[in-house]
Amino acid sequence: MLLTVIAFVVALGVLIAVHEYGHYRVAVACGVKVERFSVGFGKALFRWQPKRQHPGQQTEFVIGAYPLGGYVKMLDEREGPVAPEERHRAFNTQSLRSRAAIVAAGPIANLLLAVVLYTAVNWIGVQEPVARLARPVAASLAEAAGLRGGEQITRAGFDGDLSRVQSFEDLRWRMTRGALDGHDLTLEVAGEGGRPARQLVLPLSRMEAKDADPQMFRKIGVLAPLTRPEIGEVMAGGAAESAGLRNGDVVRAIGGTAIVDGQQLREAIRASVDGGEPRTQAWQVERGGRSLTIDVKPEVREEGGNKVGRIGAYVGAPPEMVTVRQGPIDGVWRGVVRTWEVSALTVHMMGKMVIGEVSLKNLSGPLTIADYAGKSASLGFTQYLIFLALISVSLGVLNLMPLPVLDGGHLMYYLWEGLTGKSVSDAWMERLQRGGVALLLVMMSVALFNDVTRLFG
C-alpha cells in the first residue's frame, strides 16, 4: 500500500511538473511575466523564489498540498490590473502565435517526456518473455489461423510490412493495435528442424473489438508465452494443497489428455467445471523423476459472468526471457516511434468512444492509475519508467482535446481568432467553459466508476 501511494504521488508530481514547466519555459521565452509556478493545489507546503531568474521574472515556485494538478499564473489584464509599464509582459497582449505556443507547450512537454522515458528504457534494457507461443485457446482466431503452440514469432506487421518481433510483449502490443484498429496481423513463424520460416495471417479484422481487456486476448487466442506445465507456489487451504500437489510438480496429462505447456494447463483447470460444479480429474504428475496419479477437484470461481475452475496455486513455470535493449540512435528512434504509436492509438480510441464504437469502460481514473503505479514500481525501475511514459502520453493527448477547459480548447479559440481575426466573445467563452466543465465532470465520474468496478467489483 505504501509503495502504491509513493509511486502514485511521484508519478503525478513528475508529470504535472513537466507539463507546467512546458508552459512556464515558453512563456518566459516569449517575454511573458510568470507570477507563480505551482505543482498541486490548496495550502502551500513549500514555496521559494530563486534569486537568479530570467530578466523581468520574479516567479514564486509552490508545492501544494493536493497533487492532483498544477498551474502557471501569468500576468494578465483579464485577471487584474496591470501597470502600464508592464503591459507588454502580460499574456493577453501577446501575439496569437506566442499565446498558442505557450498553451501548446504543456502537452508537448508531456509527449517529449514520453520520448525521453521510452528512450531510457530502450537504452537500459528490459527483461521480457521470448515470443514463443503457448497453445492457443480452442476455437480462437489463433487456432483457426494455424497456430498450435510452441511456435516462435520472428517478425510481424500489417499490410505486408513486417518487422522483427523482439519479445512477447512486443507481439501483444501489435495484436492490441490490430484488434482495436480492425487490421489483420501477418506473423512470420521461425522454421524448425531445417524447415523454412512460414507466414500466416491472424484475422483480427473479424473481431470488432471494443475493449482492450483479457476477453479480447481470449478471442484472439494468444494469452501467454510458452511455459512448462509446472506447479509453482501452492496456497494454503486451496484445492491444490488439498489434492496433494506440491511446488515443482510437472503435469504431464489430465484425464488422458497430454499437457504440453502452462497455458494449456491453465485452460484445462478453467474448464474443469460442469454445470457450475467442479469436476474431479486424474492428473498424471512428474515429481522427482517419479510418475504419480493425483485426483484434483478444483474450486469454482465466477469470472466475467462465467464459472471457472481454480486450484489455488501458481500454474506454469517462468517463461524463457530475453533482454530487449537498443543502441544510442536506434533507442531514440524507437522512443519516438513508440510515443507516436501510443498517441495515435489513444486518439483513435477516444474517437471511437465518442461515436460509440468503443466502450467507455476503457476510461481509467486515479484509482486505476495508482494501482498500476504500485504494480509497475514493484516490478522494477524500467517497468515504472514504461508506466510513466504511458501516462505522460495520455496526459499530453488528453490536454490537446478540444474541450474548453483544457489546453486544446484554448487552441481552438486561437484557431477561431486566426481564421476570423476576432477573439471569442466573453459571453461565448463563459458558455463554452461551463459546457467544458460539465463534460469533464461526466468523464471523471465515468472514469471513477470504472475504477471502483474494476478494483472492487
Backbone hydrogen bonds, N-H to C=O, Kabsch-Sander energy under -0.5 kcal/mol:
donor,donor_aa,acceptor,acceptor_aa,energy
5,V,1,M,-2.3
6,I,2,L,-2.6
7,A,3,L,-2.9
8,F,4,T,-2.3
9,V,5,V,-2.6
10,V,6,I,-2.6
11,A,7,A,-2.1
12,L,8,F,-2.6
13,G,9,V,-2.7
14,V,10,V,-2.6
15,L,11,A,-2.5
16,I,12,L,-2.8
17,A,13,G,-2.4
18,V,14,V,-2.3
19,H,15,L,-2.1
20,E,16,I,-2.9
21,Y,17,A,-2.3
22,G,18,V,-1.8
23,H,19,H,-1.4
24,Y,20,E,-2.9
25,R,21,Y,-3.3
26,V,22,G,-1.8
27,A,23,H,-2.2
28,V,24,Y,-2.5
29,A,25,R,-2.0
30,C,26,V,-1.7
31,G,28,V,-1.5
32,V,27,A,-2.7
33,K,89,R,-2.3
34,V,32,V,-0.5
35,E,33,K,-0.6
35,E,73,K,-2.5
36,R,73,K,-1.7
37,F,60,E,-2.7
38,S,71,Y,-2.9
39,V,62,V,-2.4
40,G,38,S,-0.6
40,G,69,G,-2.0
41,F,66,Y,-2.3
45,L,43,K,-0.5
45,L,63,I,-2.7
46,F,63,I,-1.3
48,W,61,F,-2.2
53,Q,51,K,-0.7
57,Q,54,H,-2.5
60,E,35,E,-2.0
61,F,48,W,-2.9
61,F,59,T,-0.5
62,V,37,F,-2.8
63,I,46,F,-2.5
64,G,39,V,-2.3
64,G,62,V,-0.5
65,A,41,F,-0.6
65,A,43,K,-1.3
66,Y,41,F,-2.4
68,L,66,Y,-1.7
71,Y,38,S,-2.1
73,K,36,R,-2.5
74,M,72,V,-0.6
75,L,33,K,-2.7
79,E,76,D,-1.5
86,E,83,A,-2.0
87,R,83,A,-0.6
87,R,84,P,-1.0
89,R,86,E,-2.1
90,A,87,R,-1.6
91,F,75,L,-3.6
93,T,90,A,-0.8
94,Q,91,F,-1.7
99,R,95,S,-2.4
100,A,96,L,-2.4
101,A,97,R,-2.2
102,I,98,S,-2.4
103,V,99,R,-2.2
104,A,100,A,-2.5
105,A,101,A,-1.3
106,G,102,I,-0.5
106,G,103,V,-0.7
108,I,104,A,-2.0
109,A,105,A,-2.1
110,N,106,G,-1.6
111,L,107,P,-2.0
112,L,108,I,-2.5
113,L,109,A,-2.3
114,A,110,N,-1.9
115,V,111,L,-1.8
116,V,112,L,-2.3
117,L,113,L,-2.8
118,Y,114,A,-2.9
119,T,115,V,-2.3
120,A,116,V,-2.4
121,V,117,L,-2.3
122,N,118,Y,-2.3
123,W,119,T,-2.2
124,I,120,A,-2.9
125,G,121,V,-2.8
126,V,324,V,-1.6
128,E,126,V,-0.5
128,E,322,V,-2.6
130,V,320,E,-2.8
132,R,130,V,-2.5
133,L,131,A,-0.5
133,L,151,E,-3.0
134,A,224,A,-1.6
137,V,221,G,-1.3
140,S,137,V,-1.4
141,L,219,K,-2.0
142,A,220,I,-2.5
144,A,140,S,-2.2
145,A,141,L,-1.8
146,G,142,A,-0.6
146,G,143,E,-1.1
147,L,142,A,-2.2
150,G,133,L,-3.9
153,I,131,A,-2.8
153,I,151,E,-0.5
154,T,152,Q,-0.6
154,T,188,E,-2.4
155,R,188,E,-1.0
156,A,163,S,-2.3
157,G,186,T,-1.7
158,F,161,D,-0.7
161,D,158,F,-1.9
162,L,160,G,-1.2
163,S,156,A,-2.3
165,V,154,T,-2.8
166,Q,164,R,-0.6
168,F,129,P,-3.1
171,L,167,S,-1.8
172,R,168,F,-2.5
173,W,169,E,-2.1
174,R,170,D,-1.8
175,M,171,L,-2.3
176,T,172,R,-2.4
177,R,173,W,-2.3
178,G,174,R,-2.5
179,A,175,M,-2.7
180,L,176,T,-2.4
181,D,177,R,-2.2
182,G,178,G,-1.3
183,H,178,G,-2.3
185,L,202,L,-2.3
186,T,157,G,-2.7
186,T,184,D,-0.5
187,L,200,L,-3.2
188,E,155,R,-2.9
189,V,187,L,-0.6
189,V,198,R,-3.4
190,A,152,Q,-2.7
195,R,192,E,-1.3
198,R,189,V,-1.9
200,L,187,L,-2.2
202,L,185,L,-3.3
204,L,202,L,-2.5
206,R,203,P,-1.4
207,M,204,L,-1.6
209,A,179,A,-0.7
213,D,211,D,-1.6
216,M,213,D,-1.2
217,F,213,D,-1.1
218,R,214,P,-1.8
219,K,215,Q,-1.9
220,I,216,M,-1.9
221,G,217,F,-2.9
222,V,217,F,-0.6
223,L,221,G,-0.8
226,L,132,R,-3.4
230,E,228,R,-2.6
231,I,249,D,-3.1
232,G,230,E,-0.5
232,G,314,Y,-3.9
235,M,233,E,-0.5
235,M,312,G,-2.7
238,G,235,M,-1.6
240,A,311,I,-3.3
242,S,238,G,-2.1
243,A,239,A,-2.0
244,G,240,A,-1.0
244,G,241,E,-0.6
245,L,240,A,-2.3
248,G,231,I,-3.4
249,D,246,R,-2.0
250,V,286,E,-2.3
251,V,229,P,-2.9
251,V,249,D,-0.6
252,R,250,V,-0.6
252,R,284,Q,-3.0
253,A,284,Q,-1.3
254,I,257,T,-2.3
255,G,282,A,-2.9
257,T,254,I,-1.8
258,A,256,G,-0.6
259,I,252,R,-2.6
260,V,258,A,-0.5
262,G,227,T,-2.0
265,L,261,D,-1.8
266,R,262,G,-2.4
267,E,263,Q,-2.4
268,A,264,Q,-2.2
269,I,265,L,-2.1
270,R,266,R,-2.4
271,A,267,E,-2.0
272,S,269,I,-1.3
273,V,271,A,-1.5
274,D,277,E,-3.2
277,E,274,D,-2.1
279,R,272,S,-2.2
280,T,278,P,-0.5
281,Q,296,V,-2.2
283,W,281,Q,-0.6
283,W,294,I,-3.3
284,Q,253,A,-3.0
285,V,283,W,-0.7
285,V,292,L,-3.3
286,E,250,V,-3.2
287,R,285,V,-0.6
287,R,290,R,-3.0
290,R,287,R,-1.8
292,L,285,V,-3.5
292,L,290,R,-0.5
294,I,283,W,-2.7
294,I,292,L,-0.5
296,V,281,Q,-2.8
296,V,294,I,-0.5
299,E,310,R,-3.7
301,R,308,V,-3.0
303,E,306,N,-3.6
306,N,303,E,-1.6
308,V,301,R,-3.3
308,V,306,N,-0.5
309,G,270,R,-1.3
310,R,299,E,-2.4
314,Y,233,E,-2.4
316,G,230,E,-3.4
316,G,314,Y,-0.5
317,A,228,R,-2.2
320,E,226,L,-0.6
322,V,128,E,-2.9
324,V,126,V,-2.7
324,V,322,V,-0.7
325,R,323,T,-0.7
326,Q,122,N,-3.3
331,G,327,G,-2.7
332,V,328,P,-1.2
333,W,329,I,-2.4
334,R,330,D,-2.7
335,G,331,G,-1.5
336,V,332,V,-2.2
337,V,333,W,-2.6
338,R,334,R,-2.7
339,T,335,G,-1.9
340,W,336,V,-2.3
341,E,337,V,-2.8
342,V,338,R,-2.7
343,S,339,T,-2.3
344,A,340,W,-2.9
345,L,341,E,-2.5
346,T,342,V,-2.3
347,V,343,S,-2.6
348,H,344,A,-2.5
349,M,345,L,-2.6
350,M,346,T,-2.4
351,G,347,V,-2.5
352,K,348,H,-2.1
353,M,349,M,-2.0
354,V,350,M,-2.0
355,I,351,G,-1.6
356,G,353,M,-0.8
357,E,352,K,-2.2
358,V,352,K,-1.3
359,S,210,K,-0.6
362,N,359,S,-1.4
363,L,360,L,-1.9
365,G,447,A,-0.7
369,I,365,G,-2.1
370,A,366,P,-2.6
371,D,367,L,-2.3
372,Y,368,T,-2.7
373,A,369,I,-2.2
374,G,370,A,-2.2
375,K,371,D,-2.2
376,S,372,Y,-2.7
377,A,373,A,-2.1
378,S,374,G,-2.0
379,L,375,K,-1.0
380,G,376,S,-0.7
380,G,377,A,-0.8
384,Y,380,G,-1.7
385,L,381,F,-2.0
386,I,382,T,-2.1
387,F,383,Q,-2.1
388,L,384,Y,-2.5
389,A,385,L,-2.4
390,L,386,I,-2.3
391,I,387,F,-2.4
392,S,388,L,-2.5
393,V,389,A,-2.2
394,S,390,L,-2.1
395,L,391,I,-2.6
396,G,392,S,-2.3
397,V,393,V,-2.8
398,L,394,S,-2.7
399,N,395,L,-2.1
400,L,396,G,-0.7
400,L,397,V,-0.8
401,M,398,L,-1.5
403,L,401,M,-2.3
406,L,403,L,-2.2
408,G,399,N,-2.7
409,G,403,L,-1.1
409,G,406,L,-0.6
410,H,406,L,-1.6
411,L,407,D,-2.0
412,M,408,G,-1.6
413,Y,409,G,-1.7
414,Y,410,H,-2.1
415,L,411,L,-2.0
416,W,412,M,-2.2
417,E,413,Y,-2.3
418,G,414,Y,-2.6
419,L,415,L,-2.0
420,T,416,W,-2.6
421,G,417,E,-2.3
429,M,425,S,-2.6
430,E,426,D,-2.3
431,R,427,A,-2.0
432,L,428,W,-2.8
433,Q,429,M,-2.4
434,R,430,E,-2.2
435,G,431,R,-2.4
436,G,432,L,-2.7
437,V,433,Q,-2.5
438,A,434,R,-2.3
439,L,435,G,-2.4
440,L,436,G,-2.5
441,L,437,V,-2.4
442,V,438,A,-1.9
443,M,439,L,-2.4
444,M,440,L,-2.5
445,S,441,L,-2.3
446,V,442,V,-2.5
447,A,443,M,-2.5
448,L,444,M,-2.4
449,F,445,S,-2.5
450,N,446,V,-2.5
451,D,447,A,-2.2
452,V,448,L,-2.5
453,T,449,F,-2.6
454,R,450,N,-2.9
455,L,451,D,-2.7
456,F,452,V,-2.5
457,G,452,V,-0.5
457,G,453,T,-1.4
